[in-house]
């Protein structure tokens, strides 16, 4: 028969067996009063509100990652764009994101919306009534509709191979997008600000042409295409600002807006010495789309 021995604590100066030791990373609460730091929102949203697969390697998936707001990238007529860093203390991964936040109708100067929304519907009758009344809830619904429209357009365009930023997630009136710029946070310039050499100018035109034709292949026109919403990242042209994408069939102004897109971008290139034909681009786009 054996008798149990009372528990004897280890001496204070005893060495710990390495087998029973572990490292840990302290996770501090990232919330701040001004909202500049917050937990990652990636896993808060529904699966359909996260970006299409295959996911780019730079997307940070750690549920413990923190989003830190670094500053304003752009202020616009219907939305403001902020620079965010999403970083994981656990894995050491980080990436820069562009957070596009739509304003409601009270604070937006986007007055041409009816031109682009012809043919679009609202699923819930409550939302439709709120939009018609112009209530505070209706204004919030309107802002969310613009965010949702751009989200869906970016997802479909990216999946089809059109040169647009990768859409990371959407939540209410905020879109999180791939940041187009350098790792130190310097945003790529708009094409309107660039002065490409003649050989690069030709290369840029071919890429703009591919954007127009790629959207047309989806049945769309950008609707507001210009050198101001085309970025030149190195030698790569990237199209941005797609909330007003129009259906070339459902929207009665679709072909007119496509013609305007072609004329606007062709005019910019022609003004810089590259002879391009907007009518030819229009006919190519219509042949693809219709």
Buried (B, 14 or more C-beta within 10 A) or exposed (E): EEEEEEEEEEEEEEEEEEEEEEEEEEEEEBEEEEEBBBBBBBBEBEEEBBBEEEEEEBBBBBEBBBBBBEEEBBEBEBBBBBBBBBBBBEEEBBBBBBBBBBBBBEEBEBEEBEBBBEBEEBEEEEBBBBBEEEEEBBBBBBBBBBBBBBBBBBBBBBBEEBBBBBBBBBBBBBBBBBBBBEEEEEBBEBBEEBEBEEEBBBBBBEBBBBBBBBBBBBBBBBBBBBBBBBBBBEEEBBBBBBBBBBBBEEBEBBBBBBBBBBBBBBBBBBEBEBEBEBEEBBEBBBEBBE
